[in-house]
Amino acid sequence: MARSVPDHLFLFDDGAERFFVVGDHITKNISRYSVVNSVAGDKDILVNSEWHPDNYEKFRQTLEWAVTQVAVALRATTTDTARASWRKAFNE
């Protein structure tokens, strides 16, 4: 799946920003109907016999929620708000 993300999105030095932009790209551009090639590039992994599209959709929704919480953390004006949002993003 990471191969579906443009290289420039991985260039952020800050890990939180990188997580946000990569996760945001995945949630907005890769749906259950997308073709996602295996690492070897030989097959689509979003098929019932590999990564069932329903399971991918659950993953995508969880990632979307986490990305939203990270966005709140990145825009926070207090350390407490940033930490609370970051913890929510990762169920800590």
N, C-alpha and C positions, 0 to 999 in steps of 0.2 A: 504494500500500500504506500509506503514511503516513496517508492519510485514514481508514484503518480503526483507527487508534490514537487513543484518547481524548485530547482537547486537554490535559487536566491532566497527562498524562505528559511533555509537552514543557516543563513549567514549571520543571524543576530547573535551578538556576543552574550546577551543576557538570556539565561535559560528559560525564565518565565515568559519573556517576549517571544522566544523561539517556540515554546510550547503553544502559546496563544496563536501565532500566525499559522503554524503547521496544523494544529487542531482545527482552527477556523477553516482553513482550506479544505481539509478532509470532510468536515461536516457540511460544508456548502457545495462541494463539488463531486463527492463520491456518494452516490445513493445505492440503495439495494438493487437498482437496475443497471448500475454501472458494470463495465467489464474491468476487473482488477486482475492483472496478470500475476502469476506466481513469480517468485524471485528469479527462477530460471526462464521466465517468460513463455513457458510452454503451454499454460492453460489458465483459464479463468478460475479464480478461487471463490467467487461469489456465486456458487452453485450448491444445490442441496447436498451433494456428496463431499463438498469441501467445507466451506463456511456458509451455512444455510443463510439465505438472505434475511430471514426473520431474526436470526442471531446477530447478523451484522447490523441490522436496524436497531436492535437493543444497544449494541456497542456504540453506534453513531449517536443515539439519543443521550447516552451517558456521557460521551465525549462532548457533545454540544452543551450539556449542563455544566460540565467541568470548565470548558472554555469560557462560558458566560461568567462563572465565578472568578476565574483568573482575570478576566477583563475588569471586573469590579475591583479586584485586588490591585491591579496595575494602575487604576484611576483613583484609588483611595487617597484621601488626604490625611489619614492618620495611620499610624503603624498598627493599631488595634484592628481597624477595619480591614486593612490589607491582610493581616495574619488570619483573621476570622474567615475571610473569603477564600484565602488559599487553603485553609483547613477544610472548608466545605467542599472545595473542588476535588479534594482527594480523600474525603471521608475520614479525616483525622480527628 
